[in-house]
Amino acid sequence: MTVKDALAEAQQKMDKAIELWTVYIEARPDDPRGYHERGGAYSQLGDRRAIADAKKACKMGYQPSCDVLAKIH
């Protein structure tokens, strides 16, 4: 497996994680963990939507997301 193949595989896994966490959020929009976890997957891809998810989870009182935001701001 080449590095390019490994990176493509990793991206596919993160895309799938984002898809699954989005389904979770749709089913449980009041659970901040979904936003936190999806944000983590976005972060792995360098996607700025990670910040929006972290902010949402933090506003919902999820301290791990607040901690993440404190580290980047």
PDB file with one MODEL, atoms N, CA, C and O in Angstrom:
MODEL        1
ATOM      1  N   MET A   1       0.850  -1.174   0.000  1.00  0.00           N
ATOM      2  CA  MET A   1       0.000   0.000   0.000  1.00  0.00           C
ATOM      3  C   MET A   1       0.899   1.242   0.000  1.00  0.00           C
ATOM      4  O   MET A   1       1.853   1.340   0.772  1.00  0.00           O
ATOM      5  N   THR A   2       0.576   2.161  -0.863  1.00  0.00           N
ATOM      6  CA  THR A   2       1.345   3.401  -0.934  1.00  0.00           C
ATOM      7  C   THR A   2       0.825   4.396   0.102  1.00  0.00           C
ATOM      8  O   THR A   2      -0.256   4.221   0.666  1.00  0.00           O
ATOM      9  N   VAL A   3       1.602   5.425   0.335  1.00  0.00           N
ATOM     10  CA  VAL A   3       1.184   6.488   1.242  1.00  0.00           C
ATOM     11  C   VAL A   3      -0.101   7.129   0.731  1.00  0.00           C
ATOM     12  O   VAL A   3      -1.005   7.431   1.510  1.00  0.00           O
ATOM     13  N   LYS A   4      -0.175   7.333  -0.570  1.00  0.00           N
ATOM     14  CA  LYS A   4      -1.373   7.921  -1.171  1.00  0.00           C
ATOM     15  C   LYS A   4      -2.597   7.046  -0.904  1.00  0.00           C
ATOM     16  O   LYS A   4      -3.673   7.557  -0.594  1.00  0.00           O
ATOM     17  N   ASP A   5      -2.431   5.737  -1.023  1.00  0.00           N
ATOM     18  CA  ASP A   5      -3.529   4.804  -0.746  1.00  0.00           C
ATOM     19  C   ASP A   5      -3.936   4.859   0.731  1.00  0.00           C
ATOM     20  O   ASP A   5      -5.123   4.847   1.057  1.00  0.00           O
ATOM     21  N   ALA A   6      -2.955   4.917   1.600  1.00  0.00           N
ATOM     22  CA  ALA A   6      -3.240   4.977   3.039  1.00  0.00           C
ATOM     23  C   ALA A   6      -3.985   6.260   3.395  1.00  0.00           C
ATOM     24  O   ALA A   6      -4.916   6.235   4.201  1.00  0.00           O
ATOM     25  N   LEU A   7      -3.581   7.374   2.800  1.00  0.00           N
ATOM     26  CA  LEU A   7      -4.267   8.639   3.059  1.00  0.00           C
ATOM     27  C   LEU A   7      -5.697   8.607   2.534  1.00  0.00           C
ATOM     28  O   LEU A   7      -6.611   9.111   3.186  1.00  0.00           O
ATOM     29  N   ALA A   8      -5.891   8.020   1.367  1.00  0.00           N
ATOM     30  CA  ALA A   8      -7.237   7.909   0.804  1.00  0.00           C
ATOM     31  C   ALA A   8      -8.120   7.035   1.700  1.00  0.00           C
ATOM     32  O   ALA A   8      -9.295   7.336   1.909  1.00  0.00           O
ATOM     33  N   GLU A   9      -7.550   5.969   2.218  1.00  0.00           N
ATOM     34  CA  GLU A   9      -8.299   5.083   3.113  1.00  0.00           C
ATOM     35  C   GLU A   9      -8.666   5.808   4.405  1.00  0.00           C
ATOM     36  O   GLU A   9      -9.788   5.675   4.895  1.00  0.00           O
ATOM     37  N   ALA A  10      -7.732   6.569   4.953  1.00  0.00           N
ATOM     38  CA  ALA A  10      -8.003   7.326   6.176  1.00  0.00           C
ATOM     39  C   ALA A  10      -9.104   8.355   5.937  1.00  0.00           C
ATOM     40  O   ALA A  10      -9.975   8.541   6.787  1.00  0.00           O
ATOM     41  N   GLN A  11      -9.070   9.016   4.800  1.00  0.00           N
ATOM     42  CA  GLN A  11     -10.105  10.004   4.475  1.00  0.00           C
ATOM     43  C   GLN A  11     -11.467   9.327   4.385  1.00  0.00           C
ATOM     44  O   GLN A  11     -12.459   9.856   4.885  1.00  0.00           O
ATOM     45  N   GLN A  12     -11.519   8.168   3.755  1.00  0.00           N
ATOM     46  CA  GLN A  12     -12.790   7.444   3.639  1.00  0.00           C
ATOM     47  C   GLN A  12     -13.338   7.088   5.014  1.00  0.00           C
ATOM     48  O   GLN A  12     -14.545   7.167   5.241  1.00  0.00           O
ATOM     49  N   LYS A  13     -12.457   6.695   5.933  1.00  0.00           N
ATOM     50  CA  LYS A  13     -12.900   6.349   7.289  1.00  0.00           C
ATOM     51  C   LYS A  13     -13.458   7.575   8.004  1.00  0.00           C
ATOM     52  O   LYS A  13     -14.476   7.480   8.689  1.00  0.00           O
ATOM     53  N   MET A  14     -12.807   8.718   7.854  1.00  0.00           N
ATOM     54  CA  MET A  14     -13.295   9.945   8.486  1.00  0.00           C
ATOM     55  C   MET A  14     -14.611  10.390   7.850  1.00  0.00           C
ATOM     56  O   MET A  14     -15.515  10.844   8.550  1.00  0.00           O
ATOM     57  N   ASP A  15     -14.720  10.263   6.539  1.00  0.00           N
ATOM     58  CA  ASP A  15     -15.978  10.602   5.863  1.00  0.00           C
ATOM     59  C   ASP A  15     -17.118   9.729   6.385  1.00  0.00           C
ATOM     60  O   ASP A  15     -18.229  10.215   6.597  1.00  0.00           O
ATOM     61  N   LYS A  16     -16.844   8.456   6.588  1.00  0.00           N
ATOM     62  CA  LYS A  16     -17.851   7.543   7.113  1.00  0.00           C
ATOM     63  C   LYS A  16     -18.208   7.907   8.548  1.00  0.00           C
ATOM     64  O   LYS A  16     -19.380   7.879   8.926  1.00  0.00           O
ATOM     65  N   ALA A  17     -17.204   8.248   9.346  1.00  0.00           N
ATOM     66  CA  ALA A  17     -17.460   8.662  10.730  1.00  0.00           C
ATOM     67  C   ALA A  17     -18.347   9.906  10.758  1.00  0.00           C
ATOM     68  O   ALA A  17     -19.284   9.987  11.553  1.00  0.00           O
ATOM     69  N   ILE A  18     -18.055  10.866   9.897  1.00  0.00           N
ATOM     70  CA  ILE A  18     -18.865  12.086   9.817  1.00  0.00           C
ATOM     71  C   ILE A  18     -20.300  11.733   9.447  1.00  0.00           C
ATOM     72  O   ILE A  18     -21.249  12.256  10.031  1.00  0.00           O
ATOM     73  N   GLU A  19     -20.447  10.856   8.488  1.00  0.00           N
ATOM     74  CA  GLU A  19     -21.784  10.427   8.063  1.00  0.00           C
ATOM     75  C   GLU A  19     -22.548   9.789   9.224  1.00  0.00           C
ATOM     76  O   GLU A  19     -23.717  10.105   9.448  1.00  0.00           O
ATOM     77  N   LEU A  20     -21.894   8.898   9.955  1.00  0.00           N
ATOM     78  CA  LEU A  20     -22.546   8.206  11.060  1.00  0.00           C
ATOM     79  C   LEU A  20     -22.885   9.154  12.207  1.00  0.00           C
ATOM     80  O   LEU A  20     -23.966   9.061  12.788  1.00  0.00           O
ATOM     81  N   TRP A  21     -21.966  10.067  12.538  1.00  0.00           N
ATOM     82  CA  TRP A  21     -22.253  11.023  13.602  1.00  0.00           C
ATOM     83  C   TRP A  21     -23.353  11.992  13.188  1.00  0.00           C
ATOM     84  O   TRP A  21     -24.114  12.454  14.039  1.00  0.00           O
ATOM     85  N   THR A  22     -23.451  12.304  11.913  1.00  0.00           N
ATOM     86  CA  THR A  22     -24.543  13.161  11.431  1.00  0.00           C
ATOM     87  C   THR A  22     -25.888  12.462  11.621  1.00  0.00           C
ATOM     88  O   THR A  22     -26.862  13.092  12.032  1.00  0.00           O
ATOM     89  N   VAL A  23     -25.943  11.182  11.327  1.00  0.00           N
ATOM     90  CA  VAL A  23     -27.166  10.403  11.556  1.00  0.00           C
ATOM     91  C   VAL A  23     -27.502  10.402  13.048  1.00  0.00           C
ATOM     92  O   VAL A  23     -28.660  10.568  13.432  1.00  0.00           O
ATOM     93  N   TYR A  24     -26.490  10.217  13.876  1.00  0.00           N
ATOM     94  CA  TYR A  24     -26.682  10.235  15.331  1.00  0.00           C
ATOM     95  C   TYR A  24     -27.254  11.583  15.781  1.00  0.00           C
ATOM     96  O   TYR A  24     -28.193  11.631  16.577  1.00  0.00           O
ATOM     97  N   ILE A  25     -26.684  12.667  15.269  1.00  0.00           N
ATOM     98  CA  ILE A  25     -27.146  14.012  15.628  1.00  0.00           C
ATOM     99  C   ILE A  25     -28.597  14.216  15.196  1.00  0.00           C
ATOM    100  O   ILE A  25     -29.389  14.807  15.929  1.00  0.00           O
ATOM    101  N   GLU A  26     -28.936  13.733  14.027  1.00  0.00           N
ATOM    102  CA  GLU A  26     -30.326  13.852  13.554  1.00  0.00           C
ATOM    103  C   GLU A  26     -31.290  13.119  14.482  1.00  0.00           C
ATOM    104  O   GLU A  26     -32.414  13.572  14.697  1.00  0.00           O
ATOM    105  N   ALA A  27     -30.854  11.994  15.026  1.00  0.00           N
ATOM    106  CA  ALA A  27     -31.692  11.204  15.924  1.00  0.00           C
ATOM    107  C   ALA A  27     -31.706  11.773  17.340  1.00  0.00           C
ATOM    108  O   ALA A  27     -32.703  11.659  18.053  1.00  0.00           O
ATOM    109  N   ARG A  28     -30.585  12.389  17.746  1.00  0.00           N
ATOM    110  CA  ARG A  28     -30.444  12.904  19.117  1.00  0.00           C
ATOM    111  C   ARG A  28     -29.814  14.295  19.094  1.00  0.00           C
ATOM    112  O   ARG A  28     -28.674  14.471  19.524  1.00  0.00           O
ATOM    113  N   PRO A  29     -30.553  15.276  18.594  1.00  0.00           N
ATOM    114  CA  PRO A  29     -29.979  16.621  18.452  1.00  0.00           C
ATOM    115  C   PRO A  29     -29.631  17.313  19.768  1.00  0.00           C
ATOM    116  O   PRO A  29     -28.905  18.307  19.775  1.00  0.00           O
ATOM    117  N   ASP A  30     -30.144  16.794  20.874  1.00  0.00           N
ATOM    118  CA  ASP A  30     -29.852  17.399  22.174  1.00  0.00           C
ATOM    119  C   ASP A  30     -28.659  16.765  22.880  1.00  0.00           C
ATOM    120  O   ASP A  30     -28.342  17.137  24.010  1.00  0.00           O
ATOM    121  N   ASP A  31     -28.002  15.822  22.235  1.00  0.00           N
ATOM    122  CA  ASP A  31     -26.833  15.159  22.821  1.00  0.00           C
ATOM    123  C   ASP A  31     -25.564  15.811  22.275  1.00  0.00           C
ATOM    124  O   ASP A  31     -25.230  15.619  21.106  1.00  0.00           O
ATOM    125  N   PRO A  32     -24.860  16.572  23.094  1.00  0.00           N
ATOM    126  CA  PRO A  32     -23.678  17.280  22.605  1.00  0.00           C
ATOM    127  C   PRO A  32     -22.537  16.365  22.181  1.00  0.00           C
ATOM    128  O   PRO A  32     -21.662  16.781  21.422  1.00  0.00           O
ATOM    129  N   ARG A  33     -22.536  15.137  22.657  1.00  0.00           N
ATOM    130  CA  ARG A  33     -21.452  14.222  22.298  1.00  0.00           C
ATOM    131  C   ARG A  33     -21.386  14.000  20.790  1.00  0.00           C
ATOM    132  O   ARG A  33     -20.300  13.867  20.226  1.00  0.00           O
ATOM    133  N   GLY A  34     -22.539  13.960  20.142  1.00  0.00           N
ATOM    134  CA  GLY A  34     -22.562  13.777  18.690  1.00  0.00           C
ATOM    135  C   GLY A  34     -21.818  14.884  17.967  1.00  0.00           C
ATOM    136  O   GLY A  34     -21.048  14.628  17.041  1.00  0.00           O
ATOM    137  N   TYR A  35     -22.055  16.120  18.398  1.00  0.00           N
ATOM    138  CA  TYR A  35     -21.373  17.262  17.787  1.00  0.00           C
ATOM    139  C   TYR A  35     -19.872  17.211  18.080  1.00  0.00           C
ATOM    140  O   TYR A  35     -19.046  17.504  17.215  1.00  0.00           O
ATOM    141  N   HIS A  36     -19.539  16.836  19.310  1.00  0.00           N
ATOM    142  CA  HIS A  36     -18.131  16.744  19.696  1.00  0.00           C
ATOM    143  C   HIS A  36     -17.394  15.701  18.847  1.00  0.00           C
ATOM    144  O   HIS A  36     -16.308  15.963  18.331  1.00  0.00           O
ATOM    145  N   GLU A  37     -17.986  14.542  18.714  1.00  0.00           N
ATOM    146  CA  GLU A  37     -17.341  13.460  17.965  1.00  0.00           C
ATOM    147  C   GLU A  37     -17.265  13.771  16.471  1.00  0.00           C
ATOM    148  O   GLU A  37     -16.244  13.522  15.831  1.00  0.00           O
ATOM    149  N   ARG A  38     -18.348  14.314  15.920  1.00  0.00           N
ATOM    150  CA  ARG A  38     -18.300  14.683  14.504  1.00  0.00           C
ATOM    151  C   ARG A  38     -17.261  15.775  14.287  1.00  0.00           C
ATOM    152  O   ARG A  38     -16.543  15.766  13.287  1.00  0.00           O
ATOM    153  N   GLY A  39     -17.184  16.708  15.218  1.00  0.00           N
ATOM    154  CA  GLY A  39     -16.172  17.749  15.132  1.00  0.00           C
ATOM    155  C   GLY A  39     -14.764  17.179  15.132  1.00  0.00           C
ATOM    156  O   GLY A  39     -13.880  17.681  14.439  1.00  0.00           O
ATOM    157  N   GLY A  40     -14.564  16.126  15.916  1.00  0.00           N
ATOM    158  CA  GLY A  40     -13.257  15.471  15.927  1.00  0.00           C
ATOM    159  C   GLY A  40     -12.910  14.867  14.576  1.00  0.00           C
ATOM    160  O   GLY A  40     -11.761  14.922  14.136  1.00  0.00           O
ATOM    161  N   ALA A  41     -13.903  14.295  13.928  1.00  0.00           N
ATOM    162  CA  ALA A  41     -13.674  13.723  12.594  1.00  0.00           C
ATOM    163  C   ALA A  41     -13.389  14.836  11.585  1.00  0.00           C
ATOM    164  O   ALA A  41     -12.494  14.705  10.749  1.00  0.00           O
ATOM    165  N   TYR A  42     -14.153  15.933  11.664  1.00  0.00           N
ATOM    166  CA  TYR A  42     -13.875  17.071  10.784  1.00  0.00           C
ATOM    167  C   TYR A  42     -12.459  17.593  11.023  1.00  0.00           C
ATOM    168  O   TYR A  42     -11.746  17.939  10.081  1.00  0.00           O
ATOM    169  N   SER A  43     -12.068  17.645  12.278  1.00  0.00           N
ATOM    170  CA  SER A  43     -10.731  18.145  12.611  1.00  0.00           C
ATOM    171  C   SER A  43      -9.640  17.279  11.986  1.00  0.00           C
ATOM    172  O   SER A  43      -8.628  17.797  11.512  1.00  0.00           O
ATOM    173  N   GLN A  44      -9.841  15.977  11.984  1.00  0.00           N
ATOM    174  CA  GLN A  44      -8.866  15.064  11.385  1.00  0.00           C
ATOM    175  C   GLN A  44      -8.669  15.345   9.896  1.00  0.00           C
ATOM    176  O   GLN A  44      -7.610  15.068   9.333  1.00  0.00           O
ATOM    177  N   LEU A  45      -9.713  15.902   9.270  1.00  0.00           N
ATOM    178  CA  LEU A  45      -9.639  16.230   7.841  1.00  0.00           C
ATOM    179  C   LEU A  45      -9.191  17.671   7.609  1.00  0.00           C
ATOM    180  O   LEU A  45      -9.038  18.101   6.466  1.00  0.00           O
ATOM    181  N   GLY A  46      -8.980  18.415   8.694  1.00  0.00           N
ATOM    182  CA  GLY A  46      -8.594  19.817   8.551  1.00  0.00           C
ATOM    183  C   GLY A  46      -9.764  20.700   8.136  1.00  0.00           C
ATOM    184  O   GLY A  46      -9.565  21.781   7.581  1.00  0.00           O
ATOM    185  N   ASP A  47     -10.975  20.243   8.404  1.00  0.00           N
ATOM    186  CA  ASP A  47     -12.196  20.941   8.006  1.00  0.00           C
ATOM    187  C   ASP A  47     -12.627  21.895   9.121  1.00  0.00           C
ATOM    188  O   ASP A  47     -12.762  21.491  10.276  1.00  0.00           O
ATOM    189  N   ARG A  48     -12.839  23.151   8.768  1.00  0.00           N
ATOM    190  CA  ARG A  48     -13.191  24.164   9.767  1.00  0.00           C
ATOM    191  C   ARG A  48     -14.573  23.951  10.388  1.00  0.00           C
ATOM    192  O   ARG A  48     -14.910  24.611  11.371  1.00  0.00           O
ATOM    193  N   ARG A  49     -15.360  23.063   9.843  1.00  0.00           N
ATOM    194  CA  ARG A  49     -16.648  22.737  10.476  1.00  0.00           C
ATOM    195  C   ARG A  49     -16.435  22.116  11.854  1.00  0.00           C
ATOM    196  O   ARG A  49     -17.363  22.047  12.660  1.00  0.00           O
ATOM    197  N   ALA A  50     -15.219  21.670  12.118  1.00  0.00           N
ATOM    198  CA  ALA A  50     -14.896  21.132  13.439  1.00  0.00           C
ATOM    199  C   ALA A  50     -15.134  22.183  14.518  1.00  0.00           C
ATOM    200  O   ALA A  50     -15.630  21.870  15.600  1.00  0.00           O
ATOM    201  N   ILE A  51     -14.781  23.419  14.220  1.00  0.00           N
ATOM    202  CA  ILE A  51     -14.942  24.494  15.199  1.00  0.00           C
ATOM    203  C   ILE A  51     -16.418  24.748  15.481  1.00  0.00           C
ATOM    204  O   ILE A  51     -16.806  24.927  16.636  1.00  0.00           O
ATOM    205  N   ALA A  52     -17.240  24.765  14.442  1.00  0.00           N
ATOM    206  CA  ALA A  52     -18.676  24.980  14.633  1.00  0.00           C
ATOM    207  C   ALA A  52     -19.286  23.882  15.502  1.00  0.00           C
ATOM    208  O   ALA A  52     -20.111  24.163  16.372  1.00  0.00           O
ATOM    209  N   ASP A  53     -18.882  22.632  15.267  1.00  0.00           N
ATOM    210  CA  ASP A  53     -19.403  21.535  16.087  1.00  0.00           C
ATOM    211  C   ASP A  53     -18.915  21.649  17.523  1.00  0.00           C
ATOM    212  O   ASP A  53     -19.678  21.394  18.455  1.00  0.00           O
ATOM    213  N   ALA A  54     -17.666  22.025  17.714  1.00  0.00           N
ATOM    214  CA  ALA A  54     -17.145  22.188  19.074  1.00  0.00           C
ATOM    215  C   ALA A  54     -17.884  23.307  19.799  1.00  0.00           C
ATOM    216  O   ALA A  54     -18.222  23.168  20.975  1.00  0.00           O
ATOM    217  N   LYS A  55     -18.133  24.402  19.115  1.00  0.00           N
ATOM    218  CA  LYS A  55     -18.871  25.517  19.730  1.00  0.00           C
ATOM    219  C   LYS A  55     -20.278  25.089  20.121  1.00  0.00           C
ATOM    220  O   LYS A  55     -20.760  25.434  21.200  1.00  0.00           O
ATOM    221  N   LYS A  56     -20.927  24.347  19.254  1.00  0.00           N
ATOM    222  CA  LYS A  56     -22.293  23.877  19.529  1.00  0.00           C
ATOM    223  C   LYS A  56     -22.291  22.981  20.768  1.00  0.00           C
ATOM    224  O   LYS A  56     -23.112  23.160  21.667  1.00  0.00           O
ATOM    225  N   ALA A  57     -21.377  22.027  20.813  1.00  0.00           N
ATOM    226  CA  ALA A  57     -21.320  21.117  21.957  1.00  0.00           C
ATOM    227  C   ALA A  57     -20.968  21.865  23.237  1.00  0.00           C
ATOM    228  O   ALA A  57     -21.515  21.568  24.299  1.00  0.00           O
ATOM    229  N   CYS A  58     -20.072  22.821  23.147  1.00  0.00           N
ATOM    230  CA  CYS A  58     -19.693  23.611  24.323  1.00  0.00           C
ATOM    231  C   CYS A  58     -20.887  24.409  24.834  1.00  0.00           C
ATOM    232  O   CYS A  58     -21.132  24.456  26.040  1.00  0.00           O
ATOM    233  N   LYS A  59     -21.623  25.031  23.935  1.00  0.00           N
ATOM    234  CA  LYS A  59     -22.818  25.787  24.332  1.00  0.00           C
ATOM    235  C   LYS A  59     -23.845  24.886  24.997  1.00  0.00           C
ATOM    236  O   LYS A  59     -24.650  25.341  25.809  1.00  0.00           O
ATOM    237  N   MET A  60     -23.813  23.613  24.653  1.00  0.00           N
ATOM    238  CA  MET A  60     -24.736  22.648  25.255  1.00  0.00           C
ATOM    239  C   MET A  60     -24.197  22.131  26.586  1.00  0.00           C
ATOM    240  O   MET A  60     -24.834  21.303  27.237  1.00  0.00           O
ATOM    241  N   GLY A  61     -23.029  22.616  26.987  1.00  0.00           N
ATOM    242  CA  GLY A  61     -22.467  22.248  28.276  1.00  0.00           C
ATOM    243  C   GLY A  61     -21.518  21.074  28.267  1.00  0.00           C
ATOM    244  O   GLY A  61     -21.222  20.518  29.325  1.00  0.00           O
ATOM    245  N   TYR A  62     -21.034  20.681  27.105  1.00  0.00           N
ATOM    246  CA  TYR A  62     -20.122  19.533  27.015  1.00  0.00           C
ATOM    247  C   TYR A  62     -18.692  20.018  27.208  1.00  0.00           C
ATOM    248  O   TYR A  62     -18.086  20.576  26.294  1.00  0.00           O
ATOM    249  N   GLN A  63     -18.167  19.802  28.393  1.00  0.00           N
ATOM    250  CA  GLN A  63     -16.872  20.358  28.782  1.00  0.00           C
ATOM    251  C   GLN A  63     -15.707  19.937  27.876  1.00  0.00           C
ATOM    252  O   GLN A  63     -14.843  20.770  27.603  1.00  0.00           O
ATOM    253  N   PRO A  64     -15.642  18.693  27.399  1.00  0.00           N
ATOM    254  CA  PRO A  64     -14.522  18.355  26.507  1.00  0.00           C
ATOM    255  C   PRO A  64     -14.447  19.270  25.279  1.00  0.00           C
ATOM    256  O   PRO A  64     -13.353  19.596  24.819  1.00  0.00           O
ATOM    257  N   SER A  65     -15.586  19.678  24.754  1.00  0.00           N
ATOM    258  CA  SER A  65     -15.578  20.600  23.609  1.00  0.00           C
ATOM    259  C   SER A  65     -15.115  21.985  24.029  1.00  0.00           C
ATOM    260  O   SER A  65     -14.397  22.654  23.286  1.00  0.00           O
ATOM    261  N   CYS A  66     -15.518  22.414  25.202  1.00  0.00           N
ATOM    262  CA  CYS A  66     -15.057  23.704  25.714  1.00  0.00           C
ATOM    263  C   CYS A  66     -13.542  23.692  25.892  1.00  0.00           C
ATOM    264  O   CYS A  66     -12.867  24.685  25.618  1.00  0.00           O
ATOM    265  N   ASP A  67     -13.021  22.574  26.346  1.00  0.00           N
ATOM    266  CA  ASP A  67     -11.571  22.433  26.533  1.00  0.00           C
ATOM    267  C   ASP A  67     -10.845  22.516  25.183  1.00  0.00           C
ATOM    268  O   ASP A  67      -9.793  23.147  25.079  1.00  0.00           O
ATOM    269  N   VAL A  68     -11.406  21.881  24.161  1.00  0.00           N
ATOM    270  CA  VAL A  68     -10.815  21.943  22.824  1.00  0.00           C
ATOM    271  C   VAL A  68     -10.782  23.382  22.343  1.00  0.00           C
ATOM    272  O   VAL A  68      -9.762  23.851  21.839  1.00  0.00           O
ATOM    273  N   LEU A  69     -11.890  24.077  22.498  1.00  0.00           N
ATOM    274  CA  LEU A  69     -11.951  25.478  22.035  1.00  0.00           C
ATOM    275  C   LEU A  69     -10.965  26.357  22.782  1.00  0.00           C
ATOM    276  O   LEU A  69     -10.372  27.265  22.198  1.00  0.00           O
ATOM    277  N   ALA A  70     -10.787  26.096  24.059  1.00  0.00           N
ATOM    278  CA  ALA A  70      -9.832  26.893  24.846  1.00  0.00           C
ATOM    279  C   ALA A  70      -8.399  26.711  24.339  1.00  0.00           C
ATOM    280  O   ALA A  70      -7.588  27.633  24.420  1.00  0.00           O
ATOM    281  N   LYS A  71      -8.094  25.536  23.823  1.00  0.00           N
ATOM    282  CA  LYS A  71      -6.752  25.264  23.319  1.00  0.00           C
ATOM    283  C   LYS A  71      -6.477  25.956  21.983  1.00  0.00           C
ATOM    284  O   LYS A  71      -5.328  26.267  21.669  1.00  0.00           O
ATOM    285  N   ILE A  72      -7.530  26.198  21.197  1.00  0.00           N
ATOM    286  CA  ILE A  72      -7.300  26.778  19.879  1.00  0.00           C
ATOM    287  C   ILE A  72      -7.580  28.272  19.831  1.00  0.00           C
ATOM    288  O   ILE A  72      -7.271  28.919  18.831  1.00  0.00           O
ATOM    289  N   HIS A  73      -8.151  28.830  20.875  1.00  0.00           N
ATOM    290  CA  HIS A  73      -8.431  30.269  20.875  1.00  0.00           C
ATOM    291  C   HIS A  73      -7.520  30.986  21.833  1.00  0.00           C
ATOM    292  O   HIS A  73      -7.607  32.207  21.970  1.00  0.00           O
TER     293      HIS A  73
ENDMDL
END
